[in-house]
Amino acid sequence: MKDHVAPRREFIKRSVAGLGGIASISTDKFGADQGTSVSTDNKLKIVCVGAHPGDPEFGCGGTMAKYADAGHSVTFIYITRGEASDPDKTHSEMASARTREAEAACSILKAKAIFAGQIDGATVLDKNKNDQFQQLLKSENPDVIFTQWPVDAHADHQVSGLLALTAWVNAGRKFHLYFYEVNTGSETMSFTPTDYVDISAVRERKKQAMFAHKTQDPINTYNKFFEPLEVFRGLQAGVTAAEGFIYFKPNQATEIVGLQNAKSEK
């Protein structure tokens, strides 16, 4: 068993690095670009956290599709079921509708859906909820977590990001932590990516997953917010369409990466 520890750590490091930095995008280490798959020993557990059904799909559905296509395990943890998204419907009606939409979207992206049990518009960040979320993550045993950037105008998005951040700290920072953006400008704020993923090849599939959320006016939402954002991040990275992420590290490592990125841009 010990013989596999170092190679697996190195594989995780290389796979995460395959997200690509500011200097260039390199998704070949996902295995997806060559149409290859990964062995059981090298299969990563990817967890993507979102406050509501649709947040992970809209924020980083393309990247999740690439992980899944490469043979890795992808799980979406929805903090709520979007119960409060329509004032003309009961919480029960909306929870049922949006749960079905989330499951349909996950099927398109080859992901598993889990619901954490909090209530839309009334999410809580306290010791009890932190402990519950940490136990949920422990059962998934992730190698990499993606969650919402907590500097956000929506309180539920803040809770989603901080639950994952707290779990990362309490777990001894043993998994990799990335933040993604949602509706930058109107909700996500002060988001400057450290890493990009080229989603050009899976863009239509991501769009299908987004459009599975029929109650969320997906056509207008996509046209107004997410299509321009994909193009903008693509322009930054030099590709047709991209998703941007902030890779979270301890302070010293963050400063070192900042220096490396500054040098690469000259």
N, C-alpha and C positions, 0 to 999 in steps of 0.2 A: 504493500500500500504506500509506503513512504517513497518508493521509486516514482510514483505518479504525481506527487505533490508539486515538486519543482516544475516539471513540464506543464502541468495544468495552470500554475500561476503564470508561467511565461505565456501560455496560450491566451489566458484572459487578458494579460497585459497587451499582447499583440492585437487581439480582437477589439479591445476598447480603443487602442491606438488607431485601428482601422477606421474609426469614425472620421479621422482626418483633421488636421489642424488648420490654422489660418493660412499658413504658407501654401498648402495644397490639400486636395481631397484625395483620400486613398481608401476606397471601399473594397479593394480586392481581398483584404484579410477577413472579410465577412465570409468568403467562400462563394457568395452569391454571384459575383460577376463571372466566375468561371463555370457556374452551374454545378459546383461541387457541393458535397454535404460533409458534415462533421461526424466524427466517431462519438460513441457514447461517452467516452472519457473526456472528450473536448466539447461536449454540448454545454452551452451556457444557459443559466436561468436568468431571463430578463424580466424585470417587473416594471411596469409603467403605471404610475399613480395619477389619478385625476379626480377632481372634486365632483364632477358630474359626468354622466354618459355623454360622450362626444369630445370631452376635453383631450384625452390621450390621442384619439383618432385625428382630431383637427390639429393638435400641436405637434405630434411626431408619428403619425400613422405610417408615413413613408419609411422611416427608419425601422419601425417595428416590423413592417412587411419584409424588409431586407433581412433582418435577423431571422424571422420565421422561415423565409425562403432558403436561408443558409443552413437550416436544420436545428436552430436553437429553439428553446422553449420560451414562449412569450406569454405573460399574464398581465391583464389589466386589472388593477384594483380601483374600483370606483368608490369614493368615500360616501357618496349619496346615490340615490336613484333618480335625482332630478324632480323630486315631488312637487316643488313649488314653482315650476316653470310656466304654468298656465293658471292664472287667477280664476278662470272660468271652469276649471276642472278640480275635482277633489285630489288630495294627495295620493289617495289609493289609485285613482284612474291614471294619473300621470306617472306614478311609479311603475305601474303595469306596462304602460305604453313605452316608456323610456327604457325599461329593462329589456323588452323585446327588441327595441332598436339597438341597444348595446350588444346584445347577443348576436344580432344579425351582422353588425359591423365587425365584431370579433371573428365571426365565421369567415368573413371576407379576408381578414388580415391573418387568419390562422393563429388566433390568440385565444386564451382562456379568460373568461370574465368572472371576477369576484366582487362582491358588494360588501363594504365595510360596515354598513348599518347606520350611518349618521343621516341626519335629515337636511335636505336642501334648504339653504337659507338660515339654518340654525346649527351649523357645525360648531364643534367644541374642541378647544385645544387645552387640555388639562392633564394631570398625571394619569387619571383613569384612562382617558382616550389614548394617550401616548403609550401606556402599557398594553392596551388592547391591540393597538396597531403594530407595536413591536412583536407581539406574539403572532399576529397574522403574518408579518414578514418572515419571522423565524420559521414558520411552517412552509413558506415558499423557498427559503434558503437561497436568496438571489446572489448572483455574481455582479450584476449591474442593475441599478435603479434609475429610472427617469421619473421626474416629478415636476410639478409646476413651480416656476420662479415665484417666490413668496412676496416679492415687491409688486403688488397687484391691487387694483381697485376693488376686486371682488373678494369679500371676506372668506368665502369658501375656498378660493384659490390659495389664499394665504395659509389657511389651515392645511390644505393638501401638501403644500411645499414644506411647511414646518413640521408636520407629522413625520415625513420621510427624513428630513434633516435630523430631527431628534432621534429617530430610530437608528440612523447612521452613526451618530455620536455614541449612543448607548450600546450599540453592537460592536464598538471598538473600531469603527471605520473600516470594517473588513470587506465591504463591497464598494464598488465604484458608484459615484453619485453624479448624475447629470440633471440639469434643470432645462425645461423647455418653455416656450412662450405660447400664449394664447391671446389673440386679439390685441397685439401690441399697439400701443397708442391709446386705445380706449380702456383696456384692462391691464395687461402686462406693462410694466414701466421700468425704465433704466436697464434694459436688457441688451448687453453687448456680448455676442457669442465668442466663445473661445474655440469652438469646433463646429464644423459643418458636415452634413451628409448629403451627397448627391442623390436626390430622389427622382431624377428624370425618368428612369426606367420603370418606376413603380407609382408614378404620379397618378395615373388613371385608377389604379386599384385603391390608392388612398382616397381618391375622390369618391369612389363607389362606397367606401366605408363611411365617409362623411355624409354622403347623401342617404345612407340608411337611417339617419336621424331625422326622419320626416317631420317631426313636431318642431324642429328647431330652425325652420326656414333655411334649409341648407344651401339652396341656390343663391339667394341673396347674401347669406353669410359668407359663402365661398367667394363669390364675385367681389364683395366689398372688402373682405379682410384677408382671406387666406391665399387666394390666387396671387394678389399683389405681393404678399409677404414671401411666398415661395419664389417668385421671380426676383424679388429684391435680394433675398439671401443667396439665390443663385448667381446674381450679378456680383455680389461680394466674393463669392467663391469661384467664379469663372465657369459656371455650368448653367444649364437651362433652368433647373429648379433645385432648391436645396432647403434643408431644415437646419436651423441654428441651435446650438446648445451652449450652456455654461457648465464646464467641468469643475466640480467643487473639490478643492484640495485644502489641506492645512495651509496656514498663512505663508510659511516659508516656501512651500512648493509652488503656491500661486504666484509669488513674486518672481520665482525663477522662470516659470512659464511665461510670465509677462515680458521678461527680458528677452527670452528666446523669440517670442512672437514679434516683439519690436524689431529685433535684428532681422527677422525673416522678411519684414516688409520693406526694408531698405533696398 
